[in-house]
Amino acid sequence: MQSVIHCAHSFEPLSRVRERGRGEGAATLAPSSNYALTQRPPSPQPSPACGRGSPAGRRLIARLRCTAAVFFASLSLLNSPADAGAQAEEKLSASVQTALASAIADRSAPKLIGDPRVMQPWLAEMSMRLAKRIPDPEQRTEFLITVQYEASRAGLDPQLMLALINHESAFRKYAVSSASARGYTQVMPFWVKLIGTPEHNLFHLRTNIRYGCVILRHYLDIEKGDVVRALARYNGSLGKFDYPNTVLGLQESRWKWTPIKLP
């Protein structure tokens, strides 16, 4: 999510502040010293060089406004909710619940799945694309290996998962939506009760990515491979197309990858 800051429109216009200020100032005193005790003494007047109406004063006020606008916009970015819907809690059959719990429980170490001659170029290319979102090289590599491993393990396209994470959390590890979905893949907490264990932390990298992949795989199975409907289910917006179209558009525009052909 990007935020464009327009300093000129962040606060009340200066002209309106001036007009209001004229009515809120001290009472004007007559030249005589016999003024009423209820009147306030005149406020000290700023020097012409730095008054609000002077060029220097206007420049100072403009700088203060911009500084404040940047500060509050930064706070809004840090605390803004992730762009996620509410996955619908559903009753799972015992067999499905067991299968999903088993898929979550596997704790083998993540690694790139596939021929190294193909996957190493993939890792290098994806790392370049993700550098602005996750600046630390080690964290970026760990994240990409985890996504590739968990997506491949669940039978998903890693590029689809990157697009989903891009839209759901903008690659923010601790993102929380207004519906309380958490982490990179914006998993709803009820899933931990359904298929996980109490110690599962949805802000943990691998736990979150695994849950997201297993849940999307589950929805794909329900929808018999229909990616559009599975994505809509993931977002809690089945029957609508905004979310699937956005994710698939990101997959095509930002995360498309054509593997090299081996001889």
N, C-alpha and C positions, 0 to 999 in steps of 0.2 A: 504494500500500500504506500503510495506516495502522497505527500502533503505539500501543497503549494502555499507559501505564506505571502499574503498581500498586506504589507505593513500599513498601507494607506487606508485599508478598510477594517483594521482590527479594532479601532477605538472610535469614540465620538469625534466628529469634526471639530477642529480647533475653533472655528467661527462660532459654533453653537456653545462651546465651553465659555468663550468670551462673553457672549450675550447673557448666559446664565450667571456668569461671575459678576456682571454689573449689578444684578439685583441682589446678590448675596454679600456684597462688601460692606464695609463700615459706613455709617451715616456721614453725609457731607457736612463739615462744620462751617459755621459762619465765621467771618473774620473776627467777630467779638469773642472775648474769652468767657462771656456769660452764657455758656451753652448748658443744656439740660444734663443732669447727672445720668439720665438713662441712655444718653448717646455714648457710643464707644469712641475712644480716641482713634485718630486716623492711623491706619497701618503704615509701616515704613514703606516707602516707594522705592522700587528697584531703580538702579541707575539706567539712563537711556541706552547705554551700550549693551545691557544684558536683559532688558525687560522682555515680557512675552511678545510684545508687538515688534521688537527689533529683529533684524535679520539673524543676529546671533542667537537670540532667544528662540526664534522659530526653528532654527537648525538644531538647537539643543533638545527641544521638545520632540522633534521628529526622530532624533536618534534614540531618545528614551522610549518612544513608542515602538520603534522597530525592535529594540532590545527586548522589551516586554513581550512583543508579539512572538519573537523567536523562542523566548523562554517558555511561554504557555503552549505554543505549538509543539515544542519538544516534549513537554509533559504529556500532551494528548497522544503523541505517537507512542511514548513509552507505555501508556496505560490504556490505549485504545483496544477494544475487543477484537478478537480475530474474526475473520469473515467466514463464519461457519453456521450451519443450521443445527437443528437438534435431531440427532439420530433417534428414531422411534424405538422405544423399548418394546420388545416383543417376547412372547412366550415361546421358548425353544423346546423341541422334543428332547427327550433324554439322550437319544443317540446323537443328535446334532450338538447338544451342549457338551457331551463327552468328547466328541470329535474336535470341537473348537477349543476346549480346555486342553486337550492333548497337543494341539497345534501351538498353543500359547506356551505350554510347559517346556518344550524342547529348548535346551540352553546351549547347544553346540556353538562353538566360536564362529562369528561371522567372517566370511571370506568371499572374495569375488568368485562367482560361479560361472564357469565357461573357460574357453581357451584363453590363456594369458596374452596371446598375440592379438586377440580381439579386445579383451577386457582392459588391458593396460592403456591402449589409446582412448578407450571410453572414459576411463578414470581421469586421464589427463585433460580431455576435452571438457568433461562435466565439471572438473575442478576449476577450470578457467571461467566457465559460465557462472559458477556459484561464488566466485571470489569476493564479490561485493557484498553478498548476503552473509557469508561466513568467512571473515577475513583470515582467521587462524588456519594455516595449512594442515596441521595435524587434526584439528577438529573437523575440517572440511573432508579430509580423506576418510576419517572414521565414519562420518555421516554418510558419505557416498557408498562406502563398502557395505554399511549396514542396510541402506536402502536397496542396493542391488541384490544383496544376499536374501533379505526378507521377501522382496518382491518376487525374485526368481523361485524361491522356496514355495511361495504361495501360488505360483503359476501366473503371475502378473507381469506386465511390462514395466520395468523400472522407470521408463520415461513417463508412463501414466502416473506412477506414484510421485515422481518429482513434480509433475504438473499439479497433482492434487495437493501436495504439501505447499507448493507455491501459492495456491489460492486459499487454502485453509488457514495457514498460519504465517505466510511469507517467511518461512524458515526460521520462525522464532520458537525456541525450545520451550519457553515458559508462557506461551500464548494461552489465554483463557477467553472463551467466547461469552457472550451474554447468556447463552444457554448452559454454561459451565463445561463445555467441551474443552479438552486440555491437550497441550503439547503440539508437536509438529503436525500430527495427523488429526488433531481435534477429536479425540476419543471421548465419548460420554462416560462418566464414572460408573454408570450402572453395568457397563460391560465387565468391570472387575468383579462385581458380585456374581454375574452370570457365568463367566468362564475363567475367571482368574482366582487369585488368592489375595488376602488382605495386604500382604507386603508389596504387591505390585504398585510401583510408582509410575503414573502416566507421564511424568515429566522426565523420566529416564529415557535416554535416546533409544536404546534397543527395545525396551519394553513398549514404548509408544509406537515405534515403527512396526513392530511385530503385531500389535493389536490392530493398527490401521490396515495392514495387509491382510490379516486373517478376516477382519470384518468385511472388507471389500470383496474378498474371495467368496465369503459366505453369501453376500448379496448377488454376486455374479452367478453363483450356483442356483439361487432362488429364481433369478431372472433368465436362467438357461443361456447365459453368455451374453445377454443384452447389456452392453457397457453403459448405454445412456440411462436405462432404467436402474441399473446397479448404482451408478453415481448419484442419481436422484434419491435413491434409498439412503445412501450414505449421508447425504445432506439433509435427510428428513423432508424432501420436497418431491416425493414421487408424484408423477403426473405433470410436473413442470419441467421446463427445459433450460432455464437460465443457468443453473449450476452446471449441469453436464456440458452444455455448450461452452461455458467459460473454461472448464478444466480441459476439455478436448482441444479447445483453441490454444491454450497455453502449451499443451503437449506438442502441437503442430508448430507453433511460432517460436517457442523458447527452448523446448527440450527434445525436439526431434533428433533422432540419431540413426544414421545408416551404418551398420557394421561393415568393416572392411571385409572384402572377400579374400579368403585364404586360397593359395594355389592348390 
